């Protein structure tokens, strides 16, 4: 019985730790590498979230393009506490670009987008933010 309790506690701790995301470390990483933060918020069972993952976030060439200017995190709305600047997510997927210094939203893109359009928007936002 005692072994079962210990095993249950260990599994609970493991699953909790995999669902924790330290936004301070994400912010620090982005700031250090002169990047912005891209948070993609999904919901379990969302067809368009799966489509965006498959078509935009999975191909290696897209990952390289996104990682060039962004620290990207894909999160499930039911499992992760979002930064305080992101409130009332209504559409899925929703993509938020945050300033790494303030963690405030710079821009947001609700809904599915084709890969080329999405990456073009990301490039434009980065250029505007770092041209100042």
C-alpha positions as CSV (number, residue, x, y, z in Angstrom):
1,X,0.0,0.0,0.0
2,X,2.8,2.4,0.9
3,X,4.6,1.8,-2.4
4,X,1.4,2.5,-4.3
5,X,1.0,5.9,-2.5
6,X,4.6,6.8,-3.2
7,X,4.2,5.8,-6.8
8,X,1.0,7.9,-7.1
9,X,2.8,10.9,-5.5
10,X,5.7,10.5,-7.8
11,X,3.5,10.3,-10.9
12,X,1.5,13.3,-9.8
13,X,4.7,15.3,-9.3
14,X,5.9,14.3,-12.7
15,X,2.7,15.3,-14.5
16,X,2.5,18.6,-12.6
17,X,6.1,19.4,-13.5
18,X,5.6,18.7,-17.2
19,X,2.6,21.1,-17.2
20,X,4.5,23.9,-15.4
21,X,6.0,26.6,-17.5
22,X,8.2,29.3,-16.0
23,X,7.4,32.4,-17.9
24,X,10.2,34.3,-16.2
25,X,12.7,31.9,-17.8
26,X,11.0,32.2,-21.2
27,X,11.2,36.0,-20.9
28,X,14.8,35.9,-19.9
29,X,15.7,33.6,-22.8
30,X,14.0,35.8,-25.3
31,X,15.5,39.0,-23.9
32,X,19.0,37.5,-23.9
33,X,18.7,36.4,-27.5
34,X,17.0,39.6,-28.8
35,X,13.8,37.7,-29.6
36,X,10.1,38.2,-29.0
37,X,7.9,35.6,-27.3
38,X,5.3,33.8,-29.4
39,X,2.6,31.9,-27.4
40,X,0.3,29.6,-29.4
41,X,-2.8,28.8,-27.3
42,X,-4.7,25.6,-28.2
43,X,-7.6,23.7,-26.9
44,X,-7.9,19.9,-26.8
45,X,-9.9,18.5,-29.7
46,X,-9.6,21.7,-31.8
47,X,-9.4,20.8,-35.5
48,X,-7.8,24.1,-36.5
49,X,-5.2,23.8,-33.7
50,X,-4.2,20.4,-35.0
51,X,-4.1,21.7,-38.6
52,X,-1.9,24.7,-37.6
53,X,0.4,22.5,-35.7
54,X,0.7,20.1,-38.6
55,X,1.1,22.7,-41.4
56,X,2.8,25.6,-39.6
57,X,4.6,24.5,-36.5
58,X,5.9,21.0,-37.5
59,X,7.8,21.5,-40.8
60,X,11.4,22.0,-40.0
61,X,11.8,25.0,-42.4
62,X,9.0,26.8,-40.6
63,X,10.5,26.0,-37.2
64,X,13.8,27.5,-38.3
65,X,12.0,30.7,-39.5
66,X,10.0,31.1,-36.3
67,X,13.0,30.3,-34.0
68,X,15.1,33.0,-35.8
69,X,13.1,35.8,-34.1
70,X,10.9,34.1,-31.5
71,X,10.9,31.9,-28.4
72,X,7.9,29.9,-29.3
73,X,5.7,28.0,-26.8
74,X,2.6,26.0,-27.7
75,X,0.3,25.6,-24.7
76,X,-3.0,23.9,-24.1
77,X,-5.5,26.3,-22.5
78,X,-6.6,23.6,-20.0
79,X,-3.1,22.7,-18.7
80,X,-1.0,25.8,-18.5
81,X,-1.3,29.0,-16.6
82,X,-0.9,31.8,-19.2
83,X,1.0,35.1,-18.5
84,X,-1.3,37.6,-16.8
85,X,-1.4,39.8,-20.0
86,X,-3.3,37.1,-21.8
87,X,-7.0,37.1,-20.7
88,X,-10.1,35.5,-22.0
89,X,-8.9,33.5,-25.0
90,X,-12.0,33.1,-27.1
91,X,-10.7,31.6,-30.4
92,X,-8.5,28.6,-31.0
93,X,-5.8,28.6,-32.0
94,X,-4.8,32.0,-30.8
95,X,-1.2,33.3,-31.2
96,X,0.2,36.1,-29.0
97,X,3.4,38.0,-29.4
98,X,4.7,39.3,-26.2
99,X,7.5,41.8,-25.3
100,X,10.1,39.8,-23.3
101,X,10.8,42.8,-21.0
102,X,7.2,43.5,-19.9
103,X,5.4,40.3,-21.0
104,X,2.7,42.6,-22.5
105,X,0.9,41.7,-25.7
106,X,2.4,43.4,-28.8
107,X,0.1,41.7,-31.2
108,X,-2.3,38.7,-31.5
109,X,-3.6,36.6,-34.3
110,X,-6.7,34.5,-33.5
111,X,-7.6,31.6,-35.7
112,X,-5.9,29.4,-38.2
113,X,-3.5,30.9,-40.7
114,X,-1.6,29.4,-43.6
115,X,2.1,29.0,-43.0
116,X,3.4,31.6,-45.4
117,X,0.9,34.2,-44.2
118,X,1.7,33.5,-40.5
119,X,5.4,33.6,-40.9
120,X,5.2,36.8,-43.0
121,X,3.2,38.4,-40.2
122,X,5.7,37.3,-37.6
123,X,8.6,38.8,-39.6
124,X,6.7,42.1,-40.0
125,X,6.0,42.3,-36.3
126,X,9.6,41.6,-35.4
127,X,10.9,44.2,-37.9
128,X,8.5,46.9,-36.6
129,X,9.5,46.1,-32.9
130,X,13.2,46.2,-33.5
131,X,13.3,49.1,-36.0
132,X,12.8,51.6,-33.1
